[in-house]
Amino acid sequence: MEKFNLVVIGSGPGGYIAAIRAAQLGMRVAVVERDKPGGVCLNWGCIPSKAILKCAELYQTFKQSEKYGIKHNELSVDYPKVIERSRKTSSTLSKGIEFLFKKNRITLYSGIGKLITPKKVGVITESNELEIETERILIATGSVPKTLPGLEVDGKLVMTSDEAIMSKELPDSIIIIGGGYIGVEFAYVYNSFGTKVTIVEMEDHLLPGADEEVAQELERSFKKAGINVVTGMRFKHLKRNKNTVEVTLEDREGKETKQLSGSHVLVAVGRKAVANTAPTSLSYYGKSPDLGLKELRIEVDEQGFIKTDESYMTTCTNVYAIGDVIGPPLLAHKASEEGVVAVEIMAGHKKKLNYDNIPSCVYCQPEIASIGLTEKQVRERGVKFNIGKFPFRASGKAMAVGDTEGFVKIISDSKTGEILGAHIIGHGATELIAEIGIAKTLEATPLEIGSTVHAHPTLSEAVMEAALAALGMARNI
């Protein structure tokens, strides 16, 4: 029987990064993966979706090319090739992770992992079963899409992001239930390629939890692009016809209803932990076993997320968990950092992850990125604060490239200058947010950002100007 210092169940951005860091720390490591290395993020989420989003952005740019003085004839999209490109990108990166495992002498087992004891993991493959002995176990099984009663997925008329990311069929019209980051990204993609899109969000604005000004700006942009945005309504009933669907919505009090029709429905109401039962998509093994939490008395909360302490240990000694499986925020980079911190703690290091400094990004156009507190959260805490905003329409670089939607918003403590939160909506937002993340890590203030010389013309000047605006020192607004 093989013996290891650490067995990681799941090779997504949390699991594979944790495995590599553990190997760097001198541990003998094995990884158990039911699918391809890279997990949901690389194979079904982050990477393929961003490849598709890039194609959508490029197509939108070509459609508007005459404003740049560039003419074209008979522009069209080959959507199956868009999907094929995204799959090729994912496959290339997945092979890259396999190379990293070999480079770091990490043993990869292809199969379904099951907890047997706190120091033993079972691996169920297509043809047999085996057991691995280990000093510690790290659960990094991630999450899968949620559905709603009455919105059962058939993979044809009703899809989740898993089916949509693979489908080579471009819907004529689609109703997206859920206005979170997955919903708005797919809304942008489908709208860009000519699909009639309606996006439905139960809360008062898209992207619940985001800064309200940012959400309002996104809604304005979506409506301008022809996307039908319905907020304050929730799903009630679905009628499936042969080639179409009819959706009934109701308000939160259940008093008013609204009827929608389309060729497809995309369910984007969030994700749930892969903790208690393996996903039904594993039926090709002929087995869908429990992960084994109950047998080891590993506790989960009311939402099904695994409970852990500050060291990421579960309620079972020697068994740890990280990433989506332990709860929000369900972000790939959060999972990666938790993986690093968890294995460094196992190695005796004193580590702690600062969750206030984890950025959140949405990759539709205009892009959205944020870090720290929203304005509403700061107000609720009763902190006296300053706000600095700079619109991209006042940026020379944004004007030159033709992407003037959105703004940079920085919220700082009026007494100490501490940056409490930052929110960006606009082209390049997901890259710009890193500057503010570094500033927060170094405990820099708006004065220090504003005093840093930024190259001209760049979009990053908008960050500098927003910082100066928080001090009443903006130069270009």
N, C-alpha and C positions, 0 to 999 in steps of 0.2 A: 504493500500500500504506500502510495506517495505521501511524503510528509513535507509541510511547508510552515513558514512563520506566519503567513497571511494568505487567506483565500478571499478574493473579491468576487462577489456575485453581481455581474453586470459590468459591461465595458463602455458605458456612455461617458460623457465628459467628466463625471464624477469618478466612476470606477477606474477608467484607464489612466487618468492622471494620478489617482491615489496609488495605483499599482506601480507606476513608474517611480513616483517619489519614494515609495516603500523600498523598491529595489535599489534606488540611489542610497538609501539609508542602510543598506546591507541586508535587508530581509530577503528570504527566499519566497517568491510570490507566485501564486497561480490565479488565473482569472477564469471564471465560468461565464460563458455568453451563449444565450439561446439563439441569437441571430448573428448578424455580421458585427465585427468590432466597430465601436463608435456609438452604439445604442440608438435611441430615438433621435437624439440631436443630429447626429451625422447622417443617419440613414432615412429618417422619416420626418425630421423637423427642421432644425436650424439651417443646415447646409443646403439640402435640396430646395427648401422654400426660398432661401436667399438667391439661389441660382435662378429660380423662376421669377422672383421679384426683379432681378436685374434685367431679364428679358422684357418684362412688362415696362420697366422704366425706359429701356432703349426703344421699344416700340412707340411709347408715348412721345419720346423725343423726336423720332422720325415723323410722327404725325404732325408735329408742330415745327418741322424743319424750315418751312418757308419764312418764319420770322427771323431765322438766322441767315436767310438768303440762299438756302439750299432747296432745290426743287427735286421732286421724284414723281414717278408714275407707278400706279397700280401697287401700292404698298399692301402687303398681306402678311399673315402670320401662319406658320406651320406649327400648330400647337403640339402635335406629337413629338416634333424635334425639340421643342422647348423642354418637354418632360424628359426626353432622352438625354439631353445635355445635363439636366439636373441629376439624373441617375448616374451618369458617367462621373460627374464631380464627386458624388457620394462614394462611388466604388473606388475611385482613386485614393480618396482620403482614408477609407476603411483599410485598404491595403497598406497605407502608410502607418496606421496604428499597429497592424500585424508586424511590420518591420521594426517599430519601436519596441514591441514586446520581445522580439528576438534579440534586438540590440541590448536590452536590459535583462536578458535571460529570464523572462517571465513566461511561465507555462500557460498556454491557452487551451482550455477545454471547451469544445463545442457541444452544448446541451443545456438542459434545464437544471439549475441549481436548487437543491433542497437541503434545508437545515436538518441534520440528524441529531447531533449533540452540539454543545458549545465549542467542540473541537473537532467536529467531523461534518463534512459536506458531501452530499450525494450528487452525482451528475447523471442525469437521464438523457441518453442519446437516442438516436433513431433505432439503433440496433442492440444496445445493451445498457447496463447500469454499473456504475463504479462508485467507490468512496475515496475521499481525500482526507487525510489527517492534517490538522493545522493548529497552531497556537491561538490564532485569532481569526475571526470572520468579519468581513465588511460587506454589508448589504448596500448595493447601489443599483437597485432594480428599476428606478425611475417611475414613470407615470404613463398612463394611457388616457385617451379622450373620454370625457364623461358624455353620457346621453341623458335624455329626459323620458319619463314615461309617455308613451304615445309617439315618440320620435325614434323608434327602433331603426337601426341602420341596416339597409339592405345592400349598400355598396353601389346602387344604381341610381335610384331617385333620391335617396337619403344617404348622405355621406358624413363622415367626420374628416378631420384633416388627414388622417391616415389614408383614406381612400382618395381624397382630392389630390394629394401630393403625387399619386401614382396614375391618376386617370388621364388618358390622352384625349378625352372628349371635352370639348369646350362647351359648357352649357349655353343654351339660348337665353335663359333667365334663371336666376338663382335667388333664393331667400336664405340669408345667413342669420341663424338664430344665435345671438351672442355678439356683443360689440367690444370684446376684449382684444388683446393684441393679435390673436389668431384670426378672429373675425375680420378685423380691419385690414390685415395684410391680404387675406384672400379677397376681400371686397375690392381692394386696389388692383390686384392681379386680374380678376375677372372683368372689372370695368375697363381696364386698359385694353383688353383684347376684344372688347365689344359686347360682352355679356350684359344684359340688363340686371342690375344688382339692387336688391333691397337688403339692408342690414337692420336687425332688430335688437334693441338693448332694453332690458327691463329697468335699468336705472335711468336717471335724468339725462345722462350724457354718455357718449361713447367712452371707452377706456375708464371704467369705474376705478377710482383710486388714483387716477392721474390728476395733475393740477388742472383745475377747471378751465382756466384760460387756454391751456393747451388743447384740452378736449373740444372746447368751443371752436378754436381755430381749425382743428381737424374736420369738424362737422361742416364748417363753412367751405373748406376745400373740397370735401367729398360731394357736397350738394352742387357746388360749381361744376364738378366733373360729371354730374348726372347720376350720382348714386342716391337712391332713396333711403334716407335715414329716418328710422322710426324709434323713438325713445319713450320710456315710461310705459311700455307694453311688454307683456310676456306671452310665451307660447301657451295655447290652450288645447288645440286639436289639430290633427293632420288627417286629410283625406287623400288617399292615393288613387289616382286614376291610372290609365294604361301608360301614358307618356307625360303626365303632368301631376302636380301636387297642388292642393289647396290648403292653406294654413289659416287657422283662426287664432287671433290674438285677443288678449283682454288686458285691461289696465290692472294695476296692482290691487285695486279694491274689488275687481271682478265685476264691475258695473257696465263698462263699455267694451265693445268688441270691434275688431277690425278684420277684414278678409283680405288675404293676399293669395296670388296664384303665380306659379312659375314652373319651369321644367325640372328643377332640382332644389333640394334643401341641403344646406351645410350646417351641421350641428357644431357650434363652437362655444360651448357653455363651460369650458374649463377642462381640467384634467384631474385624474384621481390616481392615488398611489398604487403601484404594483406591489402589494404587500401580502394580502391573504391568499389570493388565488392567481395562478398564472393566467394570462389573457387567453381568450378562446381561439385567438389566431395561432396558438401552438398546437392545434388539433392534428397537424401533420405528423406529430409524434405519436398520436393515438392516446396521449396522456396529458392531462392538465392538472398536475398535482398542486397542493398547497405549498407555499414556500416553507412552511413548517414553524410559523410563529407561535401557534397555540401550544404545540408540544413543548417548546422551550419557554413558554410563559412570557413571551415578548409582548408588551402592551402596545396598543394602538389607541389613538384618540377617536372622538366621535366621527371624524371625517375619514378615518382609516389610515391616517399617517402614523408611522412608527414613532414612539416616544423615545427620546434620547436625553442624556444629561449634557453638560458643557463639554465633555470629552467625546461626545457622539456615541457613547456606549448606550446600548439599549438596556432594558430591565433584565437582561440575561448577561452575566459576566462573560467577557471575551467576545461578545457579539456586538458589532458597531453598525451604524447606518448613517448614510449621507444622501444629499441631493433631494430630488423631488419626493422620494419615498418618505422623507421626514417632514415635509410640509413647505409652505410658501416662504420666500418667493421661489416659484418654480422656474429657475433660470440656470442655464448651462454653466455660466461662469461662477455662479454661487455654488453649484455642486462641485466644480473643480476645486475651488478654494476650500470647501469643507473637506474634500478628500485629502488635500495636502495637510491641513491642520490636524485632521484625525490621525493620520499615520505618523505625523511628527510627535503628537502626544503619545502615541503608542511607543515611540522610540525614546521617550523621556524628555522631550522638549516642552517648554512652557509656551503654549500658543493659544490665541483666541482670535476669532474672526470678528471684525467690526462690521456688523450688518448694516449700519447707517451709511457705509461707504460703498455699497454695492449698487452699481448703475443698472438702470432698466432701459431697454431699447425696443422700439417698434420700427419695422423696416419698410412700411409703406412709404409713399411719397405724398406729402412731405414726411420725412422721417421724424421720429420723436425719441428723445432721450432725457432721462432724469436721474437725479441722485439726491438722496436726503429727503427732507420734508417738503410737502406741498404748502402753499400759502394757507390753505384751510387748516392744516395740522398745526402750523405755527401759531395761528390765531387761537386755536383751541387750547394751546399750552400757555397762553397769556404772555408770550415773550414779546418785548418791543423789538421791532425789526425794520429794516430798510429793504426796499425792492429796487433793483436796477433792471430795466428792460431796454433792449436794443432791437429794432426791427430789421430784418434782412433787406427790406426795401431801401434802407439807408446805407447798405454795404456796397462799396464799389465793386468788389469781386462778385457778389450776388447779382448785381445789376449786369455786369459784364457777361456772366454765364447764363443769365436769364432765369434764375431761380430765386425769386424775391419773396416767396411766401414764408411766413413765420417770424420767429423772434427768439432771442436768448433772454432768459429771466433768471436773475440771481437774487436769492433771499439771504440776508445776513443779519446777525444780531446787532442791533444799533449801539449796544454798549461795548461789546467785546470785539466786534468785527467778524466773529466766527461765521463761516458759510454754513447756513442751516439747510439749504436746498438749492438746487438749480434745475431748470427745465428748459429744454430746447426743442423747438419744432421748426423744421426747415431742412433743406438739402444739406447733407453732411452732418446732421445732428448726432448720429451714432458714433462718429469719429471725434467730434468736438467735445463730447462729454468727458473724455479721458483727461483733458486738461484740468477740469474742475475736480475730477476724482483725485488727481495728484495733489491739487491744492488742498483738498480736504485732508488727505493723508498727512501732508506736511503742516497742517493747521495754518495755512496761509489765509489771508484776508482779502477782500476786494481791493484794498489799497495795493497789496503786493501783486495781484494779477494785473491791475490797472497800470502799475509802474513797470511791468515787464514789457519790453519792446516786442511787438508782434510785427511780422513781415507784412508789407503792403504790396499789392492787394491780396488778402486772404480772407477766408470765411472766419478764421480764428479771431480776427479783429473784432468781430461781433461779441465774443466773450469778453475781451478787454473793455469794450465800450459799455457792456452791461455792468461790469464791475465798477467802472467809473461812474455810471449812472446811479449806482447804489450809494455813492458818496456825493452825488450832486455835481459831478465833475465831467459828465459826458461831453465829448467834443463834436460829435457829428449828428446830434439830434437836439 
